[in-house]
Amino acid sequence: MEVNPPKQEHLLALKVMRLTKPTLFTNIPVTCEEKDLPGDLFNQLMRDDPSTVNGAEILMLGEMLTLPQNFGNIFLGETFSSYISVHNDSNQVVKDILVKADLQTSSQRLNLSASSAAVAELKPDCCIDDVIHHEVKEIGTHILVCAVSYTTQGGEKMYFRKFFKFQVLKPLDVKTKFYNAESDLSSVTDEVFLEAQIQNITTSPMFMEKVSLEPSIMYNVTELNSVNEAGECVSTFGSRGYLQPMDTRQYLYCLKPKKEFAEKAGIIKGVTVIGKLDIVWKTNLGERGRLQTSQLQRMAPGYGDVRLSLEAIPDTVNLEEPFHITCKITNCSERTMDLVLEMCNTNSIHWCGISGRQLGKLHPSSSLCLALTLLSSVQGLQSVSGLRLTDTFLKRTYEYDDIAQVCVVSSAIKVEA
């Protein structure tokens, strides 16, 4: 009968502990009214308890710190710190001790050892200590692999390792939305507004230290998360930057294309890289976390071959009185156009001028401005429609309806006494 040899015990012992900051001690207050049988006994015991706050003994939050009793949660963006200790439990000197710590994720294996050199010898009851730090950048299962190799006095080489598994959770839920706005000056400087919704999905409040947008080389960014009060810049979220569990904040940023890129590209088309969000927060007793989103991409709006934009239009006009608007026509194609302007009246808005006017040739990425006159015969909010542009070269017609809206009111009548 085959007998398995007994498992050999190692001369060294490995201990791994996570380093976290302590938490505030909480107690459960026990009190009663003076007319009850215990009288003032419970209240006096709470006043004598060193863990309670003087003058506020019935509060659960004490003024002492307590060491963590479990591994706790690790969130994406936080720094994982661990204490590794190798102790010589034997009565002999151990030589050539090498301690290696690796962090295994679903996509990679990282070496976290502070030193790759072996320790020459380790005497009895002595230990080798090391502290490792790693900023967690992946969600999911992480495995800390600690391996120890050494040589006994008899020259035998020994090796063992231990595995420590933990989960990395998602601390924030970030959603982004893009809004396109047309500038009053030029089509190549159109603004892009980015709305970032950030939700705290942990179980503890967060102090939002910084939420900023790092733009790409194509854009300049302006933060719209503060207001000017009495010459001071005040956050729209108030003086306290705490984000409670499951609460959401909305941050707004305005991006404008840089002049050199706008002039080079004419009109920025297709998918462009806007930038990335940089979020820094603190939890518990100042534990810091940081997240950077991937590069945010935005699909630039398509204008076709010809773009019609408004440069000036009144908000309110009088009934049956002419008013003026200024339009800009931009050739977004890569060919020269010969344009003809046609104006079609609607039931409420009437164009004043000659339809079928020749606008002449318009080269690629070039623009021209038109001053047009209209008249409204109906009160209320009216839509400006009925412009047609025809390219005589290719016999193509471009129709523009619902260009803008104006409020038409009745003109004031002066009554003389």
C-alpha positions, 0 to 999 in steps of 0.5 A, a space after each residue: 500500500 502506498 503511503 503519502 509522505 507527511 506534509 512538510 511545515 515551512 520555517 517561515 510564516 506569512 501574514 497579510 493585512 489590509 491597511 485602512 484608516 480607523 472609523 469613529 466609535 459608535 455606541 448605543 445610548 441607554 437612557 430612561 426618565 428620572 421617574 423610572 426605577 433606574 432613575 439617573 443611573 443610566 445617564 450617569 453611566 453614559 456621562 462616565 463612559 470615556 467613549 461618549 462626547 461630553 454634553 452629548 452622551 445620547 448621540 451614537 457617535 463617539 469621540 474615539 476611533 476603532 480599528 477595522 474589524 473586517 476587510 471592508 469595501 474597496 472602490 475603483 479609484 481608491 488606493 489599496 494598501 497592504 502590510 506584508 510580514 514574513 516571520 521566522 518561526 523556527 530556531 534556525 537561520 534562513 537564507 536567501 529570502 525572497 518575497 514577491 507580491 503580485 496583483 492578478 486582475 481579469 486583464 493583467 498581472 501587476 508586480 507590487 513588490 517594493 524590492 526585487 532583491 533577496 534578503 541574505 538571511 533571517 534569524 529566528 524570531 525576526 521578520 521582513 516587513 513590506 508595505 505595498 500600495 496600488 491605485 485600483 483601476 479595474 472593477 471586479 475580482 482581484 487576487 493578491 498573490 504573495 509568494 515566498 522562497 528561501 533556503 534552509 540551513 541544510 541547503 534545501 530550497 523551499 517555496 510557498 504562496 498564498 492567495 487573497 481574493 477581494 472585490 473592487 466595487 464601482 463608487 460613482 455612476 457617471 452619465 454624460 450628455 452633449 448639447 450643440 449650440 450655434 454661435 452668433 459669430 461663425 459656424 466654425 466656433 459653435 459651442 458644445 455643452 457637456 452635462 455630466 451627471 455624477 451619482 454616489 452609489 456607495 453607502 457613505 457620503 463623499 466630499 467632492 474635492 474636484 470635478 473637472 473636464 480636461 479638454 482635448 487639444 481641439 477645444 477650450 473649456 469653461 466651467 459653468 458650475 459657479 456663480 459670481 456673488 459680490 465679486 466672489 466665485 461661489 459654487 452652485 452646490 453651496 459651501 459644502 461639497 458633500 454628496 450623500 449616498 444615491 444623490 446625484 449632481 449635474 455639472 455643466 461645461 462649455 467647449 469651444 473649438 480652438 481657432 487654429 483647428 476651426 480655421 484648418 477644418 472649416 467646420 468640425 465634422 464627424 466624431 471628435 474627441 471632447 476630453 475626459 472627466 477628472 473626479 477626485 473625492 474623499 471618504 471616511 477620514 480623508 481616504 482619497 479616491 480618483 477616477 478619470 473617464 475614458 475619452 468622451 466622443 461627440 458626433 458633430 451635427 451634420 449640415 449637409 451641403 449648405 448650412 443656413 444659420 441665423 445671425 440676428 432676429 428680434 424676439 418680439 415683433 408688431 403685427 403687420 409691421 415689417 421686421 428684419 432678420 440676418 441669415 448666414 449661408 455656408 457652403 459645407 461641401 467641397 465644390 463651388 456652388 451658384 445659388 439662387 434664393 427663393 422665398 415662399 410665403 406661408 399663412 402667417 409669415 410673408 416675405 418682403 422682397 424679390 424671390 429668385 434672386 441670384 446670390 452668386 458663386 459660393 466657394 467651399 467653406 465660404 459664407 455670405 450674409 443676407 438681410 431679409 425682411 418679413 411681415 406677420 399677419 397673425 398674432 402669437 408665436 409664429 414660425 419663420 419658414 419658406 426659404 429655398 436655395 437652389 444650386 444651378 450647377 447641379 440643379 439641387 434645391 435645399 429647403 429650410 423650414 422652421 428656421 426660428 420663431 418670433 412672438 407677434 403682438 398687436 401694435 400699441 395704439 396711442 390715444 390723445 386726450 
